[in-house]
């Protein structure tokens, strides 16, 4: 009888979150005579040597590292991420650096979590303020 193939796909860059822990906990319970179980992490930043890949390999299950696939897939998936999912959109490193600089120049107190929409707004505010300064300089 042919084994049923199962591929679990996760997207945690480092460490182990709840889903990864669940997959590691489930690993010893698969009947490997009936199932061919593999795990893949789209955004593995550890080169397959992080806590999740090591824990899976210790159980004897296969881990498939597809390092960088997220960089290929992200431009195709980003337009589909709307509403509450917009915060998961990808952002280029140069754009992120610009947004961080723009936010660093803002006068705000407290702690903030900046996700894709807030980074985009910070860049737009910075561009708007720069255009106002240019208009003032011209007049």
Secondary structure as GFF3:
##gff-version 3
##sequence-region A 1 139
A	DSSP	beta_strand	4	10	.	.	.	ID=ss1
A	DSSP	alpha_helix	18	27	.	.	.	ID=ss2
A	DSSP	beta_strand	35	41	.	.	.	ID=ss3
A	DSSP	alpha_helix	51	59	.	.	.	ID=ss4
A	DSSP	beta_strand	62	65	.	.	.	ID=ss5
A	DSSP	alpha_helix	69	78	.	.	.	ID=ss6
A	DSSP	three_ten_helix	83	88	.	.	.	ID=ss7
A	DSSP	alpha_helix	93	104	.	.	.	ID=ss8
A	DSSP	alpha_helix	116	138	.	.	.	ID=ss9
###
